[in-house]
Amino acid sequence: MRDARAGTARSRREDPALLTGSATYTDDLQPDGTLHAAFRRCPYGHARVERVDVEPATEPGGVVAAFGAAELADAGGPTGITTTNHLPGPDEVERPLLVGAGERARFSGDPVAVVFAEDRYLARDAIEAIDVEYERLPAVSDPREAPLTDGPSISGFGTDAVEWETGDESAVDRAVEDAAHVVSLDFEIPRLLSAPMETRAVLAEYGSGPPTVVRTSSSSSGATDTAGSTAAPGSSAGRTTERLTVTTSTQTPHQDRDRLAGTLGLPADRVRVIAPAVGGGFGPKGARPYPEEPVVAWAAMHLDRPVKWAATRTENSLTEHQGRGVDATGRLAVAEDGSVLGLGVRGRVGIGGYPLRDPSFGIRANLLTGAYDLPAVHCHLTGVLTNAPPLGPYRGAGRPEAVYVVERLLDRAAAELGIDPADLRRRNFVPADAFPYETALGFTYDSGDYEAALDLALEHLDYEAFRERQATARAEGRHLGIGIASFVENTGTVQLESGRVELAPDGTVRAYCGTADQGQGHATTYAGLLADEFGVDEADVEVHEGDTDDLPTGTGTYASRSVSVGGGVLVACAREVLEEATRLAADALEVDPEDVAFEDGSFAVRGAPDRAVPLGTVARLANAGTDDSPALSSERAEEPGGLTYAFGTHVAVVGVDPESGEVSIERYVAVDDCGTQLEPTLVEGQVHGAVAQGLGQALWEAAVYDEHGTMLTASFGDYAMPRAGRLPDLETDSTVTPSPLTPHGAKGAGEAGTIAAPPAVVNAVVDALGPFDVEHVDVPMTPESVWSAVNSPD
């Protein structure tokens, strides 16, 4: 059982390949005869495409083909992707692959034409020769200025707005009437870029032979086998039917396979999607559909050559789905003793140029109850189309905004009531003996002890001593602040996940999972889980994922679901294999299966430990007279029994210079509880990375557009991100409250830092600026915005 060794620090088996540069990414692949794609993109935030002439692009030698929407249709290619419509009206809309004459380009970066050439630089030069005429249209950049019923429409979908609502508004209204205090704040949260190390990339090959790369396994050495002569189980090796193989930087291979098959009119079994090494996903690489992938895949079929496209950095920033982006007002009703009675939120969310997501991606209202026993909640969001890339998930996917709203309002209430912020939280936490706890919005928290996490975080800082130090510093003209953010986050998804575990004749354990790694360390975690289940060395466990030929179904990796959902499926498969192995061992030992115990890789007769057979012997017995296909194997596809809810408390200590507006982070303490920690080193790495991204949102990052819909922050020269030299030394700790919903007790850990860091730092800055009567500073808290808050006449 895993519990025996859970919490043991292990080295990541993925690291040697990643750190030495030997890992294979999509853009590393260059099959013979590869053509390179480049896309001509609309430079305007909103425009009608009047004319597209691709003929001039085909004149240079080495340019094989060029297509606008008309040429693509004439060649029999797909012209659009059918997607869910989150606006009122038809359930589905078609997003064009290439914006054609007479159609609208809905954001700067919408593709209007594509070129295929022998060299990527020749392709990029050739797209500049394409002759395109536009009629510029009025653009909407700010969701607060987007028209609901009149003004310039950007959609062509029938309407530009959708209403989304949850909770009980009348209950919140009653709470407000009964409250001794009602505090409110306005929040402006800009859109963010995920800025992954690797931009989006895709390589498509069509034919009956093996593809260039086959991801076979992640071994104990960390090397990833990517030899074209080796086929993964169930792969296309030996097939004569022509198949499309797409290698791409993705979080969701099976979803990509099904979407490509539907768009291209192919049966799903004739499409294979492989995710090799992926340099960061963070949400946008799972937030399909994008138009580039099906265009490249169709071209490989139409031109009968491998075709590759890799976005430039600016191109990636212009076109990837963006996260966050909400303007909201929250009001919190509080009794005289500090008991929270109700929370109401109304907001606007810019959902971008295509209605691919509903407004709840701006605020995940299911978490507006936070860690608190909050009896009444209501949230009303208006989603409006804007001239920007579609709204999509970005690490946290609306959960940071929900927790940000409730944590900022709690601090505001504490200030008005004259109650210490830590004490106000304690008064309102869901009690540790109340789990499983159903929130006012009908969601069930599986397990938790929120006060223990808060106490541990404050113990790290010696909270009372800091308050004394803060008072002394203020008397000396220095402004220190402390900010607390206690949070809950749902981790995992109630979606099907698949897995298969095989016990090979040589005793090797092979695991296949429908998740897809982008740096999280799945191979390390899954190998550790299965090594403990089977009592073998981790070096004897192979882990395979990111290839749709391994398993018929899979959901992929996002929402911190891999360990809780994918790992849970693998554990269930392993236990089925061990059940069958126990029956075989019982036959060999000539006893009943109930008389056999399995421990440390060996089956022994209960009460007679000398009568035993090792796992390897049972594996050989199972496969006697068979080929190399393991006789002991279990494959499952199942949904989890519910969401798990990780939690914790993060505390930031800052110094603020009111004369310059500069904010310096002096200390940052993160106490997280993700249930049983299967791999503590990986959990700590996830906390560090997520906190860094959360600090970026708090202090530096914003996707900025001008009034014409032109993105002003598409390059790293303009988009500010946290750098190592500006980050504090993070102090991490944990409590452990296992989940009753997973076989190993683990919950997700990948997004907590992005959720907790923004409110912790904003609370700290506002606390530091208490002498200046500053109630709120919006993110990102740049020196200019902090200085303005201090010097505002209001």
C-alpha positions in Angstrom: 0.0 0.0 0.0 1.2 3.5 -0.8 0.7 4.9 2.7 3.7 3.0 3.9 6.1 5.2 2.0 4.0 8.3 1.2 5.9 11.4 2.0 9.3 10.0 1.0 11.3 12.5 -1.0 12.4 11.2 -4.4 14.4 12.6 -7.3 12.4 13.4 -10.4 13.1 10.8 -13.0 12.2 13.4 -15.7 14.9 15.8 -14.8 18.0 14.4 -16.5 16.5 14.6 -20.0 15.0 18.0 -19.3 18.0 19.6 -17.7 20.6 18.2 -20.2 18.6 19.2 -23.3 18.0 15.7 -24.5 14.2 15.7 -24.1 12.3 15.9 -27.4 9.9 18.8 -28.0 7.6 19.2 -31.0 9.8 21.7 -32.7 12.8 19.5 -32.3 11.3 17.1 -34.9 12.2 17.5 -38.5 11.1 14.6 -40.7 12.5 14.4 -44.2 10.6 16.7 -46.5 9.0 18.8 -43.8 7.1 21.9 -44.9 6.8 24.8 -42.6 3.6 26.8 -42.1 3.3 30.5 -41.4 0.0 32.4 -40.9 -0.9 35.9 -42.1 -2.8 37.5 -39.3 -5.1 40.5 -39.1 -3.3 43.4 -37.5 -6.5 45.1 -36.3 -8.6 44.4 -33.2 -11.7 44.3 -35.3 -12.0 44.4 -39.1 -14.0 43.1 -42.0 -11.7 41.2 -44.5 -12.5 42.7 -47.9 -10.1 40.8 -50.1 -7.3 38.2 -49.7 -5.0 37.5 -52.6 -2.5 34.7 -51.8 -1.0 34.5 -55.3 2.0 36.8 -54.7 3.1 34.6 -51.8 3.6 31.7 -54.2 6.1 33.4 -56.4 9.3 32.9 -54.4 11.0 29.6 -55.0 10.5 27.1 -52.1 6.9 28.2 -51.4 4.8 25.2 -52.1 1.3 26.5 -51.5 -0.7 29.3 -50.0 -4.3 29.4 -49.0 -6.8 31.9 -47.9 -10.3 30.8 -46.8 -11.5 30.7 -50.4 -8.6 28.6 -51.6 -9.0 26.3 -48.6 -12.6 25.7 -49.4 -11.9 25.2 -53.1 -9.3 22.5 -52.2 -11.9 20.6 -50.2 -10.3 21.6 -46.9 -12.2 22.3 -43.6 -13.3 25.9 -43.3 -14.2 26.0 -39.6 -14.3 24.4 -36.2 -17.7 23.7 -34.6 -17.6 24.8 -31.0 -20.0 25.2 -28.1 -21.7 28.6 -28.2 -21.9 30.2 -24.7 -24.0 33.1 -26.0 -27.8 32.9 -26.2 -29.0 31.3 -29.4 -27.8 28.2 -31.2 -25.9 25.6 -29.1 -23.0 25.7 -31.5 -21.1 28.2 -33.7 -18.4 27.7 -36.3 -15.1 29.4 -35.7 -13.4 29.9 -39.1 -10.0 28.4 -39.6 -9.1 31.3 -41.8 -11.1 34.5 -41.9 -12.3 34.9 -45.4 -13.5 37.8 -47.6 -16.6 39.4 -46.2 -16.0 37.9 -42.7 -14.9 39.6 -39.5 -11.5 39.3 -37.9 -12.5 39.5 -34.2 -9.1 40.2 -32.6 -5.6 41.2 -33.6 -4.0 37.9 -34.6 -7.0 36.2 -36.2 -5.5 34.2 -39.1 -6.6 35.2 -42.7 -4.2 33.1 -44.8 -1.4 30.4 -44.5 1.7 29.7 -46.5 3.6 26.4 -46.7 7.3 26.5 -47.6 10.5 24.5 -47.5 12.0 26.8 -44.8 10.2 28.5 -41.9 11.9 31.8 -42.6 10.9 31.7 -46.2 7.3 31.0 -45.1 7.4 33.9 -42.7 8.7 36.2 -45.5 6.1 34.9 -48.0 3.1 35.8 -45.8 4.1 39.4 -46.0 3.5 39.3 -49.8 -0.1 38.3 -49.4 -2.4 41.2 -50.4 -5.1 41.7 -47.9 -7.6 44.6 -47.7 -9.5 45.4 -44.5 -12.3 47.6 -43.5 -11.5 48.6 -39.9 -14.5 48.4 -37.5 -15.1 49.9 -34.1 -13.4 47.7 -31.4 -14.2 46.9 -27.8 -11.3 46.3 -25.6 -12.7 47.0 -22.1 -15.6 44.7 -21.1 -17.0 47.6 -19.0 -17.5 49.5 -22.3 -18.9 46.6 -24.3 -22.5 47.3 -25.4 -25.2 44.9 -24.2 -28.0 45.9 -26.6 -26.8 48.6 -28.8 -23.6 50.0 -30.2 -21.1 48.3 -32.5 -21.6 44.5 -32.4 -18.5 42.4 -32.9 -20.1 39.0 -33.0 -22.3 38.1 -35.9 -23.5 35.4 -33.5 -26.8 37.2 -32.8 -25.8 38.9 -29.5 -22.7 40.1 -27.8 -23.6 39.3 -24.2 -24.7 36.4 -21.9 -25.9 36.4 -18.4 -24.7 33.8 -15.8 -26.0 33.5 -12.3 -25.8 31.2 -9.3 -26.8 31.3 -5.6 -29.7 32.9 -3.8 -30.0 36.7 -4.3 -32.9 37.1 -2.0 -30.9 35.3 0.8 -28.0 37.8 0.3 -30.4 40.7 0.4 -31.9 39.5 3.7 -28.4 39.1 5.1 -27.6 42.7 4.1 -30.7 43.9 5.8 -29.8 42.0 9.0 -26.1 42.9 9.0 -24.5 45.3 11.4 -21.9 46.1 8.8 -21.9 45.8 5.0 -18.5 46.3 3.2 -18.0 46.6 -0.5 -15.1 46.8 -2.9 -14.7 47.2 -6.6 -12.3 44.9 -8.3 -10.5 45.2 -11.7 -8.5 42.2 -12.6 -6.8 42.3 -16.0 -6.3 39.5 -18.5 -3.0 37.5 -18.2 -0.8 35.5 -20.6 0.4 32.1 -19.6 3.8 32.7 -21.2 5.0 29.0 -21.3 8.6 28.2 -22.0 7.5 26.5 -25.2 5.0 28.2 -27.6 2.3 26.2 -29.3 3.6 23.9 -31.9 2.3 21.1 -34.1 3.8 18.6 -36.6 1.4 16.6 -38.8 2.3 13.5 -40.8 0.0 11.4 -43.0 0.7 7.9 -44.3 0.9 4.3 -43.5 4.4 4.2 -42.0 5.5 4.8 -38.4 5.6 8.5 -37.4 8.8 10.3 -36.7 8.4 10.2 -32.9 6.7 7.6 -30.7 6.7 8.2 -27.0 7.2 4.8 -25.5 8.1 5.4 -21.9 9.7 7.4 -19.2 12.4 5.3 -17.6 14.0 5.6 -14.2 16.9 7.4 -15.8 14.7 10.2 -17.0 15.3 9.5 -20.7 12.3 9.5 -23.0 12.5 6.9 -25.7 11.6 8.6 -29.0 12.9 6.3 -31.6 10.9 6.2 -34.8 11.6 2.5 -35.2 9.9 1.6 -31.9 6.2 1.5 -31.7 4.1 1.9 -28.6 1.5 -0.7 -27.8 -1.5 -0.2 -30.1 0.4 2.1 -32.4 0.3 2.3 -36.2 3.4 0.1 -36.8 2.5 -2.5 -39.4 -0.8 -0.9 -40.4 -1.5 -0.3 -44.1 -4.3 2.1 -43.7 -3.2 5.7 -44.0 -3.4 7.5 -40.7 -2.9 11.1 -39.5 -0.3 11.4 -36.8 -0.1 14.8 -35.0 2.7 15.5 -32.6 1.8 18.6 -30.7 2.4 20.6 -27.5 -0.8 19.8 -25.8 -2.4 19.1 -22.4 -5.2 17.0 -23.9 -4.2 14.5 -26.5 -7.4 12.5 -26.7 -9.5 15.6 -26.9 -7.3 16.9 -29.7 -7.7 13.6 -31.5 -11.4 13.6 -31.4 -11.7 17.3 -32.4 -9.3 16.8 -35.3 -11.1 13.8 -36.5 -14.4 15.6 -36.4 -13.0 18.7 -38.2 -11.2 16.7 -40.9 -14.0 14.1 -41.4 -11.8 11.1 -40.3 -12.7 8.2 -38.1 -11.1 8.7 -34.7 -9.0 5.5 -35.1 -7.3 7.1 -38.1 -6.0 10.0 -36.0 -3.2 9.6 -33.6 -2.1 12.5 -31.3 1.2 12.4 -29.4 2.4 14.9 -26.8 6.2 14.6 -26.5 8.0 16.8 -23.9 5.8 19.9 -23.4 7.4 23.1 -22.1 4.5 24.3 -19.8 0.8 24.2 -20.5 -0.9 26.3 -17.7 -4.3 26.0 -19.3 -4.2 27.5 -22.8 -2.6 24.3 -24.3 -5.7 22.5 -23.2 -8.2 25.2 -24.1 -8.8 24.1 -27.7 -9.9 24.6 -30.3 -7.4 26.7 -32.1 -7.5 27.0 -35.9 -3.8 26.3 -36.6 -3.7 22.6 -35.7 -6.4 21.5 -38.1 -5.0 23.7 -40.9 -1.6 22.1 -40.5 -3.1 18.6 -40.2 -5.2 19.0 -43.4 -2.1 20.4 -45.2 -0.1 17.3 -44.4 -2.9 15.2 -46.0 -3.4 17.5 -48.9 0.2 18.1 -49.8 1.4 14.6 -48.9 4.3 15.9 -46.8 5.0 16.4 -43.1 4.0 19.9 -42.1 5.1 21.8 -39.0 4.2 25.1 -37.4 5.6 26.6 -34.2 4.4 30.0 -33.0 6.7 32.9 -32.6 6.7 34.3 -29.1 4.7 37.4 -30.1 2.4 35.2 -32.2 1.8 33.0 -29.2 0.9 36.0 -27.0 -1.5 37.4 -29.6 -3.4 34.2 -30.2 -3.3 31.9 -27.1 -6.5 31.9 -25.0 -6.1 34.3 -22.1 -7.1 33.9 -18.5 -8.6 36.2 -15.8 -10.1 39.5 -17.0 -13.0 40.5 -14.8 -14.4 43.7 -13.3 -16.6 43.0 -10.3 -18.2 44.6 -7.2 -18.5 42.5 -4.1 -20.4 43.2 -0.9 -20.1 41.3 2.4 -22.7 41.4 5.1 -21.2 40.9 8.6 -22.8 40.7 12.1 -21.5 42.8 15.0 -19.5 39.8 16.4 -17.8 39.3 13.0 -19.9 36.5 11.8 -20.2 36.6 8.0 -23.9 36.5 6.9 -23.8 36.8 3.1 -21.8 37.6 0.1 -23.0 39.1 -3.2 -20.9 39.6 -6.3 -21.8 41.2 -9.7 -19.3 41.5 -12.5 -18.5 41.7 -16.1 -16.2 39.3 -17.9 -14.7 39.9 -21.4 -15.0 36.5 -23.1 -13.1 37.6 -26.2 -13.8 37.5 -29.9 -15.4 34.0 -29.9 -17.8 32.7 -27.3 -15.8 29.5 -26.3 -16.2 29.9 -22.6 -18.9 31.1 -20.2 -18.3 34.0 -17.8 -17.6 31.7 -14.8 -14.1 31.3 -16.1 -13.7 34.9 -14.9 -14.9 34.0 -11.4 -15.5 30.4 -10.3 -18.4 31.2 -8.1 -18.4 27.8 -6.5 -15.5 28.9 -4.4 -16.9 32.2 -3.3 -17.7 30.6 0.1 -13.9 30.1 0.5 -12.9 28.4 3.7 -15.8 29.9 5.6 -19.2 28.8 6.9 -21.0 31.4 4.8 -24.7 30.9 4.7 -25.8 33.0 1.7 -24.0 33.6 -1.6 -25.1 35.1 -4.9 -23.1 35.8 -8.0 -24.3 37.4 -11.3 -21.8 37.7 -14.2 -22.3 39.3 -17.6 -20.1 37.9 -20.2 -19.4 40.2 -23.2 -17.6 39.7 -26.4 -14.5 41.8 -26.7 -11.8 42.2 -29.4 -9.3 39.9 -27.8 -8.5 36.2 -28.0 -11.1 33.9 -26.5 -11.3 33.6 -22.7 -9.8 30.4 -21.4 -8.4 28.7 -18.4 -5.1 29.9 -17.0 -3.6 28.2 -13.9 -6.4 28.4 -11.4 -9.1 29.0 -14.0 -11.4 31.5 -12.1 -10.6 30.1 -8.7 -8.0 32.8 -8.0 -10.6 35.5 -8.6 -13.2 33.9 -6.4 -10.8 33.6 -3.5 -9.4 37.1 -4.2 -12.9 38.6 -3.8 -13.7 36.9 -0.5 -10.3 37.4 1.0 -10.1 41.1 0.2 -13.6 41.6 1.5 -12.8 39.8 4.8 -9.8 42.1 5.3 -11.9 45.1 4.6 -14.5 43.9 7.1 -11.8 43.3 9.7 -10.6 46.9 9.3 -14.1 48.3 9.7 -14.9 46.2 12.7 -11.5 46.6 14.4 -11.0 42.9 14.5 -7.6 41.3 13.7 -7.8 39.7 10.2 -6.5 36.4 11.6 -9.1 36.4 14.3 -12.0 37.2 11.9 -11.0 34.2 9.8 -11.0 31.9 12.8 -14.5 33.1 13.8 -15.8 32.1 10.3 -13.9 29.0 9.3 -15.8 25.8 8.5 -15.2 23.8 11.7 -12.8 20.8 11.4 -15.5 18.5 12.7 -18.1 19.6 10.0 -16.7 17.6 7.1 -17.9 16.6 4.6 -19.3 20.1 4.5 -21.9 21.3 2.0 -21.6 24.9 1.0 -24.4 27.4 0.5 -23.9 26.8 -3.3 -24.4 23.0 -3.0 -20.7 21.9 -3.3 -19.3 19.4 -0.9 -15.9 20.0 0.7 -14.4 16.5 1.3 -12.1 17.2 4.3 -10.2 20.0 5.9 -8.8 21.7 9.0 -8.5 25.3 8.0 -7.6 26.7 11.3 -4.6 24.4 11.7 -3.1 25.7 8.4 -3.6 29.3 9.5 -2.0 28.7 12.9 1.0 27.0 11.3 1.5 29.9 8.9 1.3 32.5 11.6 3.6 30.5 13.8 6.3 30.7 11.1 6.1 34.4 11.2 5.6 34.9 14.9 2.6 37.0 14.1 2.3 38.8 17.4 6.0 39.8 17.3 5.5 41.1 13.8 2.7 43.4 14.8 5.0 44.9 17.5 7.7 45.3 14.9 5.2 46.9 12.5 4.2 49.5 15.1 7.8 50.4 15.8 8.6 50.7 12.1 5.6 53.0 11.5 6.9 55.3 14.3 10.1 55.5 12.4 8.4 56.3 9.1 8.7 52.8 7.6 5.6 51.0 6.3 5.4 47.3 6.7 2.3 45.2 6.1 1.2 41.6 6.6 -1.4 39.9 4.5 -3.3 36.7 5.0 -5.0 34.6 2.4 -6.8 31.4 3.6 -8.2 29.5 0.6 -10.0 26.4 -0.6 -9.7 25.1 -4.1 -11.4 22.3 -5.9 -8.9 20.0 -7.4 -9.5 17.3 -10.0 -12.6 17.1 -12.2 -15.5 14.7 -12.3 -14.6 13.5 -15.7 -13.6 10.1 -17.0 -10.0 9.1 -16.9 -8.5 5.9 -18.2 -5.5 3.8 -17.3 -4.0 0.4 -17.9 -1.5 -1.5 -15.7 0.4 -4.5 -17.0 2.6 -7.0 -15.2 5.1 -8.1 -17.8 6.6 -11.7 -17.8 10.0 -10.3 -16.6 8.3 -8.6 -13.6 8.3 -5.1 -15.1 5.2 -3.0 -14.4 3.9 -1.0 -17.3 1.5 1.9 -16.7 -0.5 3.8 -19.3 -2.6 6.8 -18.3 -4.8 9.2 -20.2 -3.3 12.2 -18.5 -0.5 14.2 -20.2 2.6 15.7 -18.5 3.8 19.2 -19.1 6.5 19.2 -16.4 4.5 18.2 -13.4 6.5 15.0 -12.8 3.8 12.4 -13.6 6.3 9.6 -14.3 7.9 10.1 -10.9 4.6 10.1 -9.1 3.0 7.3 -11.0 6.1 5.1 -10.7 6.2 5.7 -7.0 2.6 4.8 -6.6 2.9 1.6 -8.5 6.2 0.6 -7.0 4.6 0.7 -3.6 1.5 -1.2 -4.7 3.6 -4.0 -6.3 6.5 -3.9 -3.9 9.1 -3.4 -6.7 11.8 -0.9 -7.3 10.7 2.2 -9.1 13.3 1.5 -11.8 11.1 -1.5 -12.7 8.1 0.6 -13.5 7.6 2.1 -16.9 5.2 5.1 -17.3 3.5 5.9 -20.7 1.3 8.8 -21.4 0.6 11.5 -24.0 -0.2 9.1 -26.8 -3.7 8.4 -27.9 -2.7 4.9 -29.3 -2.0 3.7 -25.8 -5.6 4.0 -24.6 -8.9 4.5 -26.4 -10.0 7.4 -24.1 -8.5 10.0 -21.9 -9.2 13.5 -20.6 -5.8 15.0 -20.1 -4.1 17.2 -17.6 -5.5 20.4 -16.1 -7.3 21.5 -12.9 -4.8 19.6 -10.7 -6.5 16.4 -11.7 -3.6 14.0 -12.6 -2.7 12.5 -9.2 -6.2 12.5 -7.7 -8.0 11.2 -10.8 -5.3 9.6 -13.1 -3.3 8.2 -10.1 -6.5 6.9 -8.6 -7.3 4.9 -11.8 -3.8 3.4 -11.9 -4.0 2.3 -8.3 -7.4 0.7 -9.0 -5.9 -1.1 -12.0 -2.9 -2.2 -10.0 -5.1 -3.7 -7.3 -7.1 -5.6 -9.9 -3.8 -7.1 -11.3 -2.7 -8.0 -7.8 -6.1 -9.7 -7.1 -5.6 -12.0 -10.1 -1.9 -12.5 -9.2 -3.0 -13.6 -5.7 -5.3 -16.2 -7.2 -2.4 -17.6 -9.3 0.0 -17.5 -6.3 -2.6 -19.4 -4.3 -2.8 -22.1 -7.0 1.0 -22.4 -7.0 1.0 -22.6 -3.2 -1.9 -25.0 -3.1 -4.0 -22.8 -0.8 -7.1 -20.7 -1.0 -6.6 -17.1 -2.2 -7.9 -15.9 1.2 -4.9 -17.6 2.8 -2.4 -15.6 0.8 -0.9 -12.3 1.9 1.0 -10.0 -0.4 3.8 -7.9 1.0 7.1 -6.5 -0.2 6.7 -8.0 -3.7 6.0 -11.6 -2.5 3.0 -13.8 -2.0 3.2 -15.8 1.3 0.9 -18.2 3.1 -0.6 -16.5 6.1 1.1 -17.9 9.2 3.7 -19.7 7.1 5.9 -17.0 5.6 8.5 -19.5 4.4 5.9 -20.7 1.9 6.1 -17.9 -0.6 6.5 -17.1 -4.3 7.8 -13.7 -5.5 5.9 -11.5 -7.9 8.2 -12.2 -10.8 7.5 -15.9 -10.5 3.8 -15.3 -10.6 4.2 -13.0 -13.6 6.1 -15.8 -15.5 3.4 -18.4 -14.5 0.7 -16.1 -15.8 2.5 -15.8 -19.2 3.6 -19.4 -19.6 3.1 -20.4 -23.2 2.0 -17.0 -24.3 3.7 -14.3 -26.4 5.1 -11.1 -25.0 1.7 -9.7 -24.2 1.2 -9.6 -20.5 -1.5 -12.0 -19.2 -1.9 -9.9 -16.1 -3.4 -6.6 -17.1 -6.2 -4.3 -16.0 -7.6 -1.4 -18.0 -10.2 1.0 -16.6 -12.0 4.1 -17.6 -13.9 5.7 -14.7 -15.0 8.9 -13.2 -14.0 9.9 -9.6 -16.6 10.0 -6.9 -16.4 13.7 -6.5 -14.1 16.7 -6.3 -11.4 17.0 -3.7 -10.7 20.3 -2.0 -7.2 21.3 -1.2 -6.7 24.3 1.2 -4.1 26.3 3.0 -3.0 29.7 4.3 -0.4 31.9 2.7 1.0 35.0 4.4 3.0 37.8 2.8 5.1 40.5 4.6 5.8 43.5 2.5 7.5 46.9 2.7 6.0 49.8 0.9 7.6 53.1 0.0 4.7 55.6 -0.2 6.9 58.2 -1.9 7.8 55.9 -4.9 5.1 53.3 -4.7 7.7 50.5 -4.7 6.6 47.2 -3.0 9.2 44.8 -1.7 8.3 41.3 -0.5 10.2 40.7 2.7 8.8 37.2 3.6 6.4 34.8 2.1 5.1 31.8 4.0 3.0 29.1 2.2 1.2 26.4 4.2 -0.7 24.0 2.0 -2.7 20.9 2.5 -3.2 18.7 -0.5 -4.0 15.6 1.4 -1.5 12.8 1.4 1.7 14.1 -0.2 2.8 11.3 -2.4 5.9 13.1 -3.6 6.8 16.0 -1.3 9.5 17.3 -3.6 7.0 17.7 -6.4 4.5 19.4 -4.2 7.1 21.9 -3.1 8.0 22.6 -6.7 4.4 23.1 -7.6 4.0 25.6 -4.7 7.1 27.5 -5.8 6.0 27.8 -9.4 2.4 28.7 -8.7 3.4 31.3 -6.1 5.7 32.9 -8.6 2.9 33.2 -11.1 0.5 34.5 -8.4 3.1 37.2 -7.4 3.3 38.1 -11.1 -0.4 38.7 -11.1 -0.2 40.7 -7.9 2.7 43.0 -8.9 3.6 43.0 -12.5 1.5 41.2 -15.1 -1.4 42.5 -17.4 -2.3 41.9 -21.0 -3.0 45.5 -22.1 -5.0 46.6 -25.1 -5.6 50.0 -26.5 -9.0 51.4 -27.6 -8.6 49.9 -31.0 -8.1 46.4 -29.8 -4.4 46.4 -30.4 -2.4 44.4 -27.9 0.4 46.5 -26.4 2.1 43.7 -24.4 2.6 41.0 -26.9 6.4 40.7 -26.4 8.5 40.1 -23.3 9.8 43.6 -23.8 6.4 44.9 -22.8 4.8 42.1 -20.7 6.3 42.2 -17.3 6.8 38.9 -15.4 8.5 38.0 -12.2 12.2 37.3 -12.4 14.2 35.2 -10.0 15.9 38.2 -8.5 12.7 39.9 -7.6 11.1 36.9 -5.9 11.5 36.2 -2.1 12.8 33.0 -0.6 9.6 31.1 -0.2 9.0 29.4 3.2 6.8 26.3 2.7 5.2 24.0 5.1 2.1 21.8 5.1 -0.6 20.1 7.1 -2.0 16.8 5.9 -5.7 16.1 5.8 -6.3 13.0 3.6 -9.2 13.0 1.2 -11.7 10.2 1.7 -12.5 10.3 -2.1 -9.1 9.0 -3.4 -7.5 5.6 -2.8 -4.3 7.3 -1.7 -5.8 10.3 0.1 -4.1 12.8 -2.2 -5.6 16.0 -3.6 -4.2 18.3 -6.3 -1.5 20.8 -5.6 -0.7 22.6 -8.8 -2.6 25.8 -8.6 -2.7 26.8 -4.9 0.0 29.5 -5.2 -1.8 31.3 -8.1 -4.9 31.4 -5.9 -3.4 32.5 -2.6 -0.6 34.9 -3.6 -2.6 37.8 -5.1 -4.9 38.4 -2.1 -2.1 37.7 0.4 0.1 40.4 -1.2 -2.7 42.9 -1.8 -3.9 42.5 1.8 -0.3 43.1 2.9 0.1 46.3 0.8 -3.2 47.7 2.1 -2.2 46.8 5.6 1.1 48.7 5.1 -0.8 51.7 3.8 -3.2 51.8 6.7 -2.0 55.3 7.9 -2.9 56.7 4.5 -6.5 55.3 4.7 -6.0 53.2 1.5 -8.8 50.6 1.3 -7.8 48.9 -1.9 -5.2 48.7 -4.7 -6.0 46.8 -7.9 -3.6 44.3 -9.4 -1.1 44.6 -10.7 0.2 46.8 -7.9 2.7 48.8 -9.9 4.6 51.6 -8.3 2.4 54.0 -10.2 -0.8 52.5 -9.0 0.4 52.3 -5.4 1.6 55.9 -5.5 -1.7 57.0 -6.9 -3.6 55.2 -4.2 -1.5 57.0 -1.5 -1.9 60.4 -3.2 -5.5 60.0 -4.3 -7.7 63.0 -3.2 -10.4 60.5 -2.4 
